[in-house]
Amino acid sequence: MPQIRVKDAATYLGVSDDTLRRWIENGVLSSARDASGRTVVDGLELAALARRNAVVPADPSGIGRSARNSFVGLVTEVLSDTVMSQVELQCGPHRVVSLMSTEAVRELGLVPGSIATAIVKATNVIVETPLGKATP
């Protein structure tokens, strides 16, 4: 299993190094030492913790859908011309940008400060890893 340094693990979870170290001290997460003597955590255990602690805002639409990738957030910017618009949402720590017709922006009432849900249904999702970090 991949071993992840405390500093990086904290970044991936959106917490401070101190919080992650407290979790280790309190038994929430186990740790080990790498070959250089640095504290590391198991990647699989970290992934399970991330999933358990994920805070996903409820979708305010109340609509059932097959798409599993939905991001509820705050509209932070709308750039429009006569035909097309770019709508930016801040969904937790993620910035989501959508291109749509200006007519749709008006019909949906999308303005900075409004709440919206970005729905992503894609057959192609590209996943990358840092060079030299892939595990066998």
Protein Blocks (a to p, Z undefined) as FASTA:
>chain_A
ZZddfklmmmmnopafklmmmmmmnopaccdddfkopacddfklmmmmmmmmpccdddfk
lpacfbfbdcddddfbdcddfkbccddddehjbccdddddfklmmmnopaehiacddddd
dfbdcddddehkacZZ
